[in-house]
């Protein structure tokens, strides 16, 4: 992610590393779960109730809100938040680890090619 000048006396704070990527992943998972949960509730109701098959999503959502109130669209949100936050946090960390390994391997390959006379472009003469 780089560095941002936020510190006192102009000292940059390093905003990279696993804790930052984990927090970013958890935030993304939280937002995704909160936004998608009402749609998941409607989808699940349509799949489970044979009387609702063939009806529009909006009609089913209005029926749920009319019968059970708007909070019914957020049933199961706690589990979804927990699951999505943990999975997304792990995904953010894994992505950055793979990118770090990739950059390291690319640098090592370039150094090996340069030592062999390939000019550092990944070419190794036979």
Secondary structure as UniProt FT lines:
FT   STRAND          3..4
FT   HELIX           8..10
FT   STRAND          13..14
FT   HELIX           18..48
FT   HELIX           50..52
FT   TURN            53..54
FT   HELIX           57..68
FT   HELIX           70..74
FT   TURN            75..76
FT   HELIX           77..115
FT   TURN            116..117
FT   TURN            119..120
//
